[in-house]
Amino acid sequence: MDFSGKVALVTGGSRGIGAATVRAMVAAGGSVVLHYGTSGSAAQALAAEFGPDRCHLVQAELGDPGATGPLWAAALAWKGQIDILVNNAGVYLEENRQGPHADWQAVWARTLQINLIATADLCRAAVNHWLATDTKGAIVSVASRAAFRGDDQDHWSYAASKGAMISLTKTLARAYSGQGIYAYGIAPGFVQTDMAQSEFDRTPGLAERILRDVPYGAFAPTHEVANAICFFASGLATHATGQTLDINGASYVR
């Protein structure tokens, strides 16, 4: 894969899947706008590995409905182009079905805002830019196996947001592939990330219980998910637009 001359915007790029994707794209010759929310020190450390000409930092709180416009503008201003959008930022928030209704609604609102609406806003900005400039582009959105098999009793909003992300990907592919704009999904199961580890730390025995449902016997490493993102973003499989690739150790096979 060769990303020479390409510029990517990777949301949630400071840790986990996002950081692995940044590293893979830069290693393949690309330049990356690394978006981060609160992990400023991790983002700065990662950017320092590559230098300011290859990795540019932009901070934005995607829970803020007004954040995506300035984020896109800042990303585009860096080198005057964005060729690839990777929607990786996301949250995995627990709901209390029997708790106060206001708390329930707050979790739903934040989950949908970050996982789905911010993603849709950035897709809109990318598509409008590519159509206005008559250029091609690729969008890769990181969903989840929960989009297809659902999640547990405490994560209704997470599963719903990821299912909607897959429908958005299909819609973009059907609407714009004729104009050279391609959209793909990645649906990981549990990946060995900081976000997953925080869940395991809070719930003793959770990792072991989950692994009993993973025939492979291990969680996916971040670099394998990053490799799949880069493959779709590379332009090597444009006729696969609209498709979603599962990476879950055979824990859910469609």
ABEGO torsion letter per residue (X at the ends): XBABGBBBBBBGAABEAAAAAAAAAAAAGBBBBBBBAABAAAAAAAAAAAEAAABBBBBBBAABAAAAAAAAAAAAAAAGBBABBBBABBBBBBBBAABBAAAAAAAAAAAAAAAAAAAAAAAAAAAAAAAAAGBBBBBBBBBBAAAAAEBBAABAAAAAAAAAAAAAAAAAAAAAAAAGBBBBBBBBBBBBBAAAAAAAAABBGAAAAAAAABAAGBBBBAAAAAAAAAAAAAGABAAABGBBBBBAGGABBX
